[in-house]
Amino acid sequence: MWREKLKNAGIAITDWMRNVNIFNRLFIMFIFATLLPLIMTEVWSYRKSSSVIQEKVFISVNEVMNQLSSNVDKKIEKVRNDSIEISYMPEIQDVLSNYNEYNSRMLNSAKVNITQMMSTKYVFDNIVSSITLYTLEHQRVNVYGEDIYNVTLERELREAWLEECDENDGKCVFRAVNGEDARYRGRGNKRGGEIVIGKVVKQRKSGEVIGYMVMQVDESNFSDIYKAINQEIQAETFIVDPDGIIVSTAGTYAVVGEAYPYPEILGTIDGAGGRNTQAVTIHGQRMVPLCRRLEENEWRVFFLIPQEYLRADLRSVLLSSLGVALAGLLLGVGFTFLFSY
């Protein structure tokens, strides 16, 4: 049936062509001869240019990601190195070793001395906002920073966290918290996200554990590293810990101390080796996600780039291609008309 219809259509086209004069036949033939190669060339050129441009953008973004990750790693390394030096301060060692012999005046004097030493030694690069000591009996002593801004752990969680510090045997344990976090209670915490770093303190000579030290770091010390580039390209940049809890963010699309609302996306990026060129829809916007694992700990930096940003340069390529195609079409029609005539 369909063969018969096809045959009839071919006969109809042939009859129509026989009724067309030679001038129009030549004109139509040259139009097709001009258009087909032109369209094929422009399509190939656009696809090739698109691929090259997107690859260059990805390379550029990857370089930015590497630099951001390196800067965050340096911050973490500095905190770790400082934590070792601070834990061996004579005042801190003495407070933890002889806490029962201290009265309020002596504790206040120790805090003044520690604050002076911190201000003198770390005046230009100090990122620690407070230091709190816990004895082996979990008695709490604030020795640096304003007590009202310190994050106070509930008894149950405090004991679990200090136990984790014991298990890490001197290594730093990082946690992200905020004033609304159910796991931690921030008294008067007006600054939003905080990162607390805990570790056991060992006696300088014997190496025996004499207590715990908790340092508090404002989350902005990390988000300030990538805030500018984040705003420039309207990206969504944030750092998560191994449990998927937001450690740092430069926008309102994630909350420090809480789980990222789209965990399936994080798993997809990890499975793709940190680069997923397939766009995903987040907050109603198409985004291309990238990821970097930090060398200093198990944190991951996620960088979600708007698809429009990656395609911004493609618009000029598309307009150029259309312009060339239009110019070629007009020239082809003109020459075809003259040649046919």
N, C-alpha and C positions, 0 to 999 in steps of 0.2 A: 504494500500500500504506500509506504513512505518512499519507496524507490520510484513509484509512478509519479508521486507528487514532485519529487526532486527532478525527475526527467522533464516534467511539464514546466517547472520553474526555469530550468536551463533553456528550454525551447523559447519561453517567453522573453528571457533576457537576450537570447540570440536574435530573436525577431526585432526587439527594441533597438539593439545595436545596429541592425541592418538599415533601420530607418533613420539613424543619426548620420548626418553628413560627415565627411572626412575631417573638416575643420574641428568639429566638436569631439570627434573620436580622438584626434591627436591631443586636443586640449585635456580631455579626461585622462588619457594615458600618461601624459607628462605630469599632471597633478599627482597621480598615484606614485609615479616614479620619483617625484620630489618629496612627497609627504612621508612615505614609508621609511626610507633611510633616515630622514630627519628626525622622526619620532623615535625610532629605535636608538639613534645616536644620543639624543637628549635624555631618554630614559636611562640608558646605561651610564651616561655621564653623571646624572643626578644621583643615582644609587651609589656610584663609586665615590663621588664627592661626599655624600652623606656618611658613608662608612669611614672615610678618612677623617672627616671633621669630628665625628663622635669618638673615634679612637683617640684623637689628639686631646679632646676634652677630658676623656677618661684618664689619660696619662697625666694631664695637668692636675685633675682632682686627686688622683692617687698620690702625686707628689705632695699635695697639700695635706692629705691624710697621713702620709708618712711623717711629715714635719710636725703635725699636731700630736701624733702618737709619741713622737720622740720628746716633745716638750712636756707632755703629761708624764711620761716615764721619768724625766729629769726631776719633776716636782716630787714624785713618789720616792725616788731614790734619795732626794734631799731630806724628806721627812724621816725616812728610815735611818739615815746617817745621823741626823740631829737627835733622833730618839735615843740612840745609843749613847751619844755624848751627854745628853741631858740626864739620862738615867744614872750616870756616874757622877753627877754633881755631888759634892760632899754634903750639902744641905739636904738633898733628896735622900741620899743614902742614910743619913743620920735620922731623919724623920721616920723612915720606915723601920730602921733597926731599933730605935729607942722611942717609939711613939708613946708608950705608957708613961714615960718620964716627962713628956711635954705638957705644958699648960697652955692656955689660950694666948698668953703674951709671947711665949716661945714660938708657938706656931705662927703667929702674926709676924714675928721677927724673921722667921725662916722664909715666909712668903715674900717679905720685903727684899731680902737678900737674893732670892731666886729671881724675882722680877727685875731687880737691878742687873743681875748677871745676864738674863735673857735680853734685856733692852740694850745692854752694852755689846754683847757678842753677836746678836742677831738683828741689830737695829735696821740694817738695809734689806735683809732678805727673810725676815721671820714671817712664817705663814701660820704659826701655831697661835691660836687665840686664847687658849687656856690649858692648864695642866692640873689634873686631879690625881691624887695618890690614894690607893687602897691598901690597907695593911693585910696581912694574911688572914686576919679575922674580919676583913671587909669593912673596916672603919674608914670613912671617907674624909680626905683632907684636900681642900683646894689650895694649891701653892702658887698659882699664876693665873691671872685673868680675873674678870668680874664673875663672881659666883652666880649672880642672877642670870647670866647668859649661858651657864653650863647646862649640858644635857644630863638629866638625872635618870638613871636607870631604875626601873622597878626592881624590887628585891629578887623576885624569881628570875627575871631576865638578866639582872646584874650578875647573879651567881653563875648562871649558864654561860654568860659571856666571859667572865673571869676564868671559868673552867676551860673554855676554849683557848684563852691566852696561855693557861698552863700547858695544854696539849701542844701548843706551838713552840713552847720552850724558848722564849726570847724573841721569836719572830713577831712582826707587827700584824695585828688583826684589824682590818678596816671594816667600818660599818657606816652606812649613810642614814641620817635621821632627819626628821623635821618636827616642827611644833605640833603637828596633827598626827604624827605617827603613833599608832597604838602600842608599839613595842617600847617606845621611849617617850619620856615626858620632858619637854623642853620648858623650863621655868622662865617665862618672860622672853622666850626666844623670838626676837623681832626680825632676825636676819634671814629666816627661811632655812634653806638646806645647810646642813652641817655634816662633816665627816669626822667620826671619832676613831682614833687609833689606839688600840690597847696592846700592852705587852707586859710580861713579867719583868721585874727589876731584880737583878742578881747582885749579891754583895761583891764589891770590886775584887777582893783578895780571894775569898773562898769559892765564889761562884754559886753560893747558896741563894735560893730564891727568898727574898725578904719582903716582897709585896708586888704591887701592880701599879702601872702608870697609864693614865688615859689622857691622850692629847686630843684637843679639839681643833679642827681646821675648817675655816669657812669655805663652803663649796665654790664660791666665786674665784678662789685661787686657781681652780681648774677651768671653769667655764669662761673666764676672761681670756684664756689662751685661744679659744676658737669663736668667741662671740662676734668679732668683727666679720670674719669670713662667713659665718653663719647668717648674719644679717645681709651681707652683700649679695648673696645668691639666693636668699630666702630658703635656705636648707633647714633641715631638722637634725641637730647634732646632740648626742647625749652619750653618756658612759654608763654601763651597767656592770654589776658585779656577777660572780658565777651563779648567783641565785636569781638573776634577772631583775634585781632591785636597782633603780636609778641612783647612780652615785653623783652625777653632775649633768646639768642641762642648761642650755642657753635660751630656752623658750618655755612657753606655757603648755606645750604639747606633751610634756612629761613632768612628773613631780618627784623631786628628790626624796628618797626613802620609801617610795612606793614602787610596785611592780609596773613594768611597761605594759600599757593596755593592749598591745598587739604582739603577744609572745610568739605567735605562729610565724610572723614576719622575721623575727630574730632567728628562729630556727632555720628558715629558708635561706637566709643570707649565710649563716654558718655552714650549712650544707653545701653551698656553692663556693666555698673557699674564700669567703669575704667579699666576693664581687658577684652581684646578680644584675645582669643587664636588662632583665625583664622588669618592667615598671609594675608597681603595686599601688593600690588605691588606699590612701590614708587621709582621714579628715576631708574626704571628697576631692582630693588632689592626687594626680598621678605622680609617683615618686620612684626614683631609681636608687636602691639601697646599696651602700658599701659598708665594709666592716674591717676593723683592725684589732688584733689582739695585742695587748701591752706586754712588754717583756718583763717588767718589774713585778707584775702580779697577774691575776687571772681576770682582770677587767677587760672589757671590750668597748671600743669606740665605734659608734654607729653614725653614719653620715648619709642622710636621705636627701637626694638632690631632686628638685623639681624637674620633671621631664621637659618642661618648656625651656628651662635653662640650657639643657643639653641640645635642644633643637633650635635655639635662638639663631645660630649662624646658618642654619639650613634654610631659613626664610630667604636670605639674600641669594643663596645658591639657587633656590627654586625660582625666584624672580628673574635672576640672570638667565636661567635655562628657558623660562617662558619667553623672555625678551628675544633671545637668540632664535628660538623656535618660530616666533612671530615674524621676525625679520627674514628668516630663511623662507618662511611660507610666502610672504609678500614678494620676495625676489623670485621665488620659484614660479608663482602664478604669473608674474610679469614676464619673465623670460619664456615661460610656456606659451602665453598668449602671443607674444611676438613671433616665436618660432612656428607656432601653428598657423598664424596669419600669413 
